[in-house]
Amino acid sequence: MSKKGFTLVELLGVLVLLSVIVVVAFPSILGTIQGTKKQIDDATERLLIANARSYVTDTEPAASGCVTVHTLIEEAYTETPIANQDSEKSETIANYWSVSYEYQNGKYVNFQVRETGC
């Protein structure tokens, strides 16, 4: 007499093995996701600084100051949504963030993204 199928011990063994694989792999996957979000944030900051540099060079007098991301969007120096992965963050960046800069020795320098307005 031949029985087909798996025994309870075999099924439990497979479940234990799969759970060990998940426990080992999950932190790695989570770290990769968080690292990617950091890269997106860094790229967004570099993009805003580049766009602010273009805007300031084109429109501002030779002075230190600040430009809001909202102004960059209105003047078509950057597009919205900025961070399309998270719509709430994109809205926050567009409405509240700014880029400050200084004018020294005939050049605009020290561009910094701030999470507050001007």
C-alpha positions, -999 to 999 in steps of 0.1 A, spaced: 0 0 0 14 33 -11 5 66 5 10 99 -13 17 132 4 38 147 31 39 139 68 33 165 95 69 164 104 80 171 69 56 201 66 68 215 99 104 212 88 97 231 56 79 258 76 107 262 101 133 264 72 112 291 54 108 311 86 146 311 92 151 323 57 126 351 62 141 362 95 176 363 80 165 381 48 141 406 61 166 430 78 187 430 47 157 439 25 146 466 50 181 481 51 181 483 13 148 501 13 160 526 39 192 531 20 173 538 -12 151 564 6 183 581 18 196 582 -18 163 597 -30 165 624 -3 201 632 -12 192 634 -49 163 656 -41 185 680 -22 211 681 -50 183 687 -75 168 716 -55 203 732 -51 210 730 -88 176 745 -96 180 772 -70 214 780 -84 199 784 -119 171 806 -106 193 828 -85 218 833 -113 190 842 -138 168 864 -116 184 876 -83 206 906 -78 241 900 -64 230 894 -28 227 867 -2 193 853 4 169 824 2 144 810 -24 115 788 -16 108 756 -34 73 769 -41 89 798 -60 111 774 -80 79 755 -90 60 786 -99 89 799 -120 93 765 -138 128 758 -124 116 725 -109 87 702 -114 63 689 -89 58 663 -74 94 664 -62 95 632 -42 68 611 -60 73 581 -37 56 599 -8 29 624 -17 28 639 18 66 645 18 63 659 -18 37 684 -6 58 694 24 88 700 2 69 720 -23 52 742 3 77 746 32 113 739 21 137 765 9 173 769 -3 195 795 12 226 809 -4 253 835 0 269 859 -24 307 862 -19 335 875 -42 312 877 -72 297 842 -69 268 825 -53 280 800 -27 270 779 3 236 766 -11 218 747 16 184 731 17 163 740 47 132 723 58 117 756 68 107 787 48 129 817 42 
